[in-house]
Structure formats: C-alpha cells, structure tokens
Amino acid sequence: MHFMNSVIIIFWVCLALIFYTYLGYGLLLMVLLKVKKIFSTGSQSFSPDFIPTVTLLVAAYNEEQDIEQKIQNSLSLDYPKEKLKLVFVTDGSNDHTPEIVTKYPEALLLHQSERRGKIAAVARAMPYVKSDITVFTDANTMLNREAIYKLVRHYAKPEVGAVAGEKRILSSGKDAAAGAGEGFYWKYESALKRWDSQLNTVVGAAGELFSIRTALFEHVPQDTVIEDFYMTLRIAQKGYKVVYEPEACAMEPPSANSKEELKRKIRIAAGGLQAIVRLKALLNPFRYGMLSFQYISHRVLRWTLTPLALLIVFICNLILALNGFVFYQLLFAFQLLFYACAIAGLMLESKKIKVKAFFIPYYFFMMNYAVYAGFFRYILGRQSVLWERAQRQNTAGR
C-alpha cells in the first residue's frame, strides 16, 4: 500500500508539472498581469521623433529560391532610407545567392567561399554595422512594412536592450499535420511572449526577427546552436529588458512535412539544453528574481523535466490502472486515446488527409519526442552549428 501511495503522489506531482508547463504558466501570467494593471499608472506612448539608425542583417546560405523576394521585401519597408542599411552575408553559398544580391546596389554583400556557420557569418558582419540598432532576420521570412519602426520605437527607453518580433506561420486549410500544429503552437507561444513582455521581459527571441542595441552585441561562442535565444538572454542577464512587439511580424510558410519540422525541433531542443548549461546562472532566482521565474517556467521546464514527467505519468498511470483503480483506468484510457490521436495525425499527415482534430496531439507528441532526441544529440556532441535551408511548404496561390 505504501508503494501505491508513492506512485499516486509521483503521478499527481508530474501531472501538475505538465499542466503548469503548458497551461498553468499562461494562466498565472494572466492573473499576474491583472494584478499589475491595478497598480500601474498611465499608458505606453511612443515618440514619433525617435528614429534611430538601423542595420538589417541577413545571414543566408544557399537561399537563391527566396533571396530576391527578401531583398525586395526589405527595400519596401516603411523606414527612412537614409537611416536603414541592408547587409547580406552569404558565406559558403555555392548557388546563385551572392550573384542575386549583387543586383541590388542598396544592399551590402559580404561573401566568402568558406562556410563556418551562421554565428561566424554574423560575427564577421558586425564590424560593418555602425547603426544604433541591429535587426536580425532570416532570408526566407518576409516582414510587414511597419516592422522596423515598430521594433525600434521601444529603444527610446534606455532600459530596453532587445526587441523581439512575432513569428507568424502562413497556414491554410490544406496544411498537413505538422504545418497546422506549428501554426497553432506559434499562436500560443506568441501569446506567452506578449504576456512575458508585459510582466517583465521576454526570455529569448526567435531568429526570424529580433533586434538589439548594437552596443550590447557580444560575440557568441562559435559552437552555440540557437544563437538568437542565447544572445537575447545574455542581454536580459545584464539587466536590460527584452520587449515583445507583436506588430512587427516575420511571416513564413510552415515546414514542408513532419520530417522537416522534427529535424528543426530536435536542433532547437539540443540548442536549448546547451543554452541551459551555459546560462546556468539564470537558474538562481535569488540573484535574477523575476527573470529566473520566467526563464524556468517558460523555457527550462519544456526542455528538461516536463518531457520526463510525461513518461513518468504514463508509467505510473499504467501501474495504478493494472492494480484495479477505476479512476486511474479512465485516466489511462484518455492517455491512450490522446497518443492514438497523435499516431493518427502522423499517419494522416503522410497521406495528406485533413483532420485537424489530430494535429495538436501529434505536434505535442513530436515536440516532446524532439527533446529526448535533442538530449542524446547534445550529450553525444552531434549537433553541428552549420545550418541547412529548411524545406517549407509552397505558399503560392494563398
């Protein structure tokens, strides 16, 4: 009986951890923001006269498919041309990417034949950046016209060190399971980032679109896997705020299929574990207070304890169900149904059949499987900093 009591306790503790990680933290943020609003005074306003100099930096490797559209999109941005500089780094590209960039005199091309990875490319480009603000964006993402202005207006406040934009997945009714799940995930993730920002600070930015005060740039270790996350957290660690700006949007189609999305998720998980080790000081709430609370709740649990808790909950639930506990037999049946939906989502995705009810369970399962795969990749040191162009769905006709 003592053993069963221990299993029940472990089951509920792990279940509570899972709930907190994926839903509870979001609910807690909403409550904290309600309380903060009661004690806050005034509303946020921006000065139209604050127009700092900006460099838009794009690191592109073999992006001939999208690079011309990216340049044209960058040139169409609503920001004073004399205050906006475009820099494209195409190191290692052996397709027509560099040649396409040279067609546009408005863009500075930096190219060398040696391929050393995105971090090295960015580090090589930074000495050419003399502007107040540096905006980083990917070659296969398109920005809304107001993106630059919406990002940089926050820097009128000296406590702001970085501003993250919003990643939006261009989905349609024809999307496969991975694509639809990815779109739903980013909508929820964007809401959490918005609430994090309103409460205190965003904990890490997505590389599709983020900006920093150029003076705060520091060289990232060359083997860092997710440099955008590491770079912005280092700025937060120094005491600056990382703001989330949902009106600055980076838009891209979803991953082409499950294989591509899983590959991306495993890389992020391996990079997340690497970042946790390197930023271990941020785990100390006595030193970093609210930043530590947000960092652990929003990021660390997803990449460490929660995926393990999912496995423990399944095993404990199975033990309790086999020992005749009717309530736990029902819970186990729900677990089996959930994972059956995930498997169905995988099978239907491969057949390109649209049943969105299966997309979220499938994407949830894939996210957590990626953490296990990323853990072993990180432990074995098999994650390369060299990046490959992710295959995305064709959005033509949308």
N, C-alpha and C positions, 0 to 999 in steps of 0.2 A: 504493500500500500504506500509505503514511503517513496518507493521508486516511481509509482504512478503520480503521486503528488508533485514530485520533482519534474516529471515530464510535463504535467499540466502547467506548472509555473514557467518552465522554459518555453513552452508553446505560446503562452499569452505574452510573455516578455518580447519574444521575437515577433509575434504578430503586431504588437504595439509599435515596435521599431519600424516595421514595414509600413504600417499606417502613417506613422509620423513622417517618415521619409517622403512618401509620395503624396499624401493628402494633408496630414496633420500640420506640417510646417506651413503650408499655404494658408490653412485656416487660422493658424496662430498669427501669421503675418497680417491677415486682415483685421484681427482683433487688436493687435498692437498699433496698427495704423489708425484705427478708430480712436484709440486712447490718445495717440499722438495728436490727432486732429483737434481733440478737445482742448489741448494745452497750447496748440500752435497759434500764432498770430500773423495776420497778413497773408497775402498770396504771392506766388512767384511771378516776377516780371522780368523781362529781358530788354536790354538797351539796343535799339536799332543802330546805334552809332558804334557798337563794338564789332569791328570786322577785322580780326587778326589775319596775318598771312598764313597760308595753308599749303602743305605739300601732300598731294595724293600719291601714295606709294603702292605700286602693284608689283608683286613678285610672281612671275609667270613662267611656267615650264611647259613647253610644247602645247600652247594654247591657241594654235592657229584657227581653230574652229570658232573661238569666241572673242579673240583679242581685238578684232576690228570693231565689233559691236561694243566692246568695253571702252575702247578709246572714244568712239562717238558718243557713248553714254556719258563719259567723263567730261567731254567738251561741252555737253549740253547742260551741265549742272548750273544751277542758278546761284552764281557767286562771282564777284568781280574778277575778271580775267587777270588783271594785274596783280591780284593777291592770291592767285591759285596756280600752283606749279604741278605739272604731271611728271612723275618719274616711273619708268617701267624697267624692271630688272628681269632679264630673260636668260640668266646664266644656265649653261648646259643645254639649252633648247637646240635641237637639231632638226626642227621642222622650219616652217616659214614665219614663225612668230616674230623674230627680230626684224626681218625684212618688212613685215606689215607695219610694225611700229615706226620704222624709218620713213614711212609715207606721210607721217604727221609731224611737221616741224614744231608743233606746240608741245610735243611730248619728248622728254629727255630719255634716251635709250642707254641703258647700261647693260653690256653683254660681254661675257667671256665664255669660252668653249668648255671650261671645266665646270662640272656640276658638283656642288658641295652641299646643296640643300637650301631650304628657304631661309633658315636663320642666318646662314653665311651670306646669302644674297641680300637680305635686309641690312645686315651689319656693314656690308660693302657699300650700300647705297646711302646710309645715314650721314656720312661726311658731306654729301652733296645737298643735304637738307639744311637750309638756313632759316626756315619759317618758324613762326611761333608754335604752330600746331602741325602734327603729322597725322594723317589719316591713312590707315591701312585697310585695304580691301582686296578681295580675290578677283582673279581675271574672269571667272565665269559667273559673277554676280553683277546685277545691274542695280543702280541706285536711283532713288526718286530725285527729282530736280532740286528739291529743297534740302537734300541730305546734309550737305556740308554746313550750310547756315544753321540748321537745327542742331548739329553736333557742337559747333564751336561757340554758339551763344552761351553755353554753360561756363565757358572759361573766363567769363567776366568775374566770376567768383574765384578768388585765389586759392580756396581750399579744394577746388576741383582739379584733379590731376589727370583723369582719363574720362572719356565718354564713349559708351558702347551703343551701337545702333541695334536695330531689330532685324533679325533674320526672318524672312518670310518664304515659305515653300509655295511655289506656284503649282497648286494641285488642281485636279479636275475629277469629274465623276469617273473617268476612265483609269485613274491611278490604280496601281497594284497595291497589295497589302503594305509593302514597305513604304511606298510613297504616301499613302493615306495615313499610315501610322506616324510617319515622320512629320507630316503636316500637323496632325493633332498634337504630337509631342511638343513641337516648337511653339504652338499657340499657348499651351500650358506653361512651357518654360519661359516664354516671353512675359506672361503674367507674373510669374515668380520674380523675374528680374526687375520688372517695374515696381513691384512691392518692396523688394530688397532695396532698390534705389531710394524709394520714398521713405523707408525706415532709416537707412543709414548709408549703405554702399552696395554696389553690385560686386559679387565675388567671382570675378573672371569674365572676360568678354569673348565673343565668338569672332574668329578671324575674318569672317565675311565682311565685317565693317566695325572698326573701332578706331578711336583716336587717342592721342596722348599729347601732353605738353612736351615739345621736343626736348626741352631742357631736362626732362625727367627720364629720357631714354638711357637705359643701361644695357650693356652687352649681355645677351642671354647665353648660358652655357651651350656650346656647339651641339651637344647631343640631346638637347631639350626637344621633346616630341610635340607638345602643344604650347608653342611659344607665346601665343596670344593670351592664353589663360595665365601663364607664368608671369608675363610682362605686366599685365594689369594688376595681378595680385601683389606683385612687388611694389607697385605704386601705392596700393591700399595699405600695405605693410608700413610704408613710410609715413602714413598718417593722412594721405590725401583721399578724397572721395572719388569713387568711380561711379559716374552717373549713367543711368539708362535713358536713352532717348528713343521712344517708340515711333516718332515721326521721321526719323532717319532710317530708311529701310534698304536692306540688301535683299534682292529677290533672286531666287534661283529655283530651277525645277528640282523635284525630288530625285533620289537615287534611282538609277535605271532599273534595279531589281534588288532582291533580298541579298544576293551575294555582295553587291557593291555597298549596300548600306551596312551590312555586317562587318565588312572589311574596314569601313570608316569608324564604326563603333568600337571595334577591337583596338584600333590605333588610339582612339580617344581614351579608352579605359587604361591602356598601358601608359599613355602620357599622363593621365590623371594620377595614377599610382606613383609615377616618377615625381610629379609635382608635390604630392603629399609628403613624400620623403624629403624633398629639397626645401619645402616650406613648412617643415615640422614645427617651427617656432610659432606659427599661426594657430596651432592647436592649444595654445596656452591662453585661456580666457582671462586669467588674472593680469596678463600683460596687454592683450588686444581686445578684451571686452566684447562689445557687440560684433566686431568683425569676426572674432573666433566663433561666436554663436552662429552667425550667418554662414560662415565657411563650412563648419562642421555639419550643420543642418542641411544645407543646400547641396554641398558637393561631396564632402568626405564620406558621409554615410552611404551615398549611392555607389561609391567606388570601393567600399570596404565591407562594413558589417551587414548592410541590408541584403545584398545578394546571398551572403552566407545564411542570413536569417531565413530567407525563402526556402532554402534546402532543409534547414533545421525544422521549420514549421511543417514541411511535408512529412519528414520522418516522424516527428512527434505525433502529428495527426494520425499517421498510419498506425503507430503503436497503440494509441488510445482507441482508434476505431476497431482494431483487431481484438482489443480487450473488452468489447461489448458496450462501450459508452455510446449510447444512441445519438446524443447531441454531436459528438465528435465524428460519428459516422456520417451525419448530414453535412458537417463542415468538410469532411474529406471528399464527399461526393461533389460538393461545389468546387473544391480544388481540382478534382479530376475533370470536371466539366470545363473549367477555365483553361486547363492545359490542352484539353481536347479541342477547344476553340482555337487555341494558338496553333496546334498542329494542322487543323483545318485551314487556318489562314495561310500557312505555309504551302499546303497542297493546292489551294485555290489560286494563290499568287502565281505559282508556277504554271498554272493553266490559264492565267489572266482572266479569271472569273471574278466578277464584282460582288462581294458580300461583305459590306463594311463592318458588320457586327463582329467579324473575326479579326479585323485589322488591329484593334487596340490590344487584345490579349496576345496576338502574335508579336507585335512590336515590343510589348512589355517583356515577353519572354526573351526575345532577341537581345534587348538591351542588357538584361542580366546575364545571359549566356556570354555576351561580349566581355563582361567584367571578368569572368573566370578565364576566358581565353586571353584577355589582356594581361591578367595577373601572371600567367605562365610565360607569356611573351616577355613581360618586363623582367621576371625573375631569371629567365634564360638569356636575357640581353639580346633578343632577336628583333627588336623594334628599331628600324632604320629611321634616321631623320630625313632621308630623301623622300620626297613626296611624289605621288603619281596623280595624274589627272583623273579625278573621279568621274565615272560614267554616270551621266544624268539622263533623265527622260527627255525625249524630244517634245518641246512645248509648241511646236509650230501648229498654228491653227487655233490656239487657245484664245 
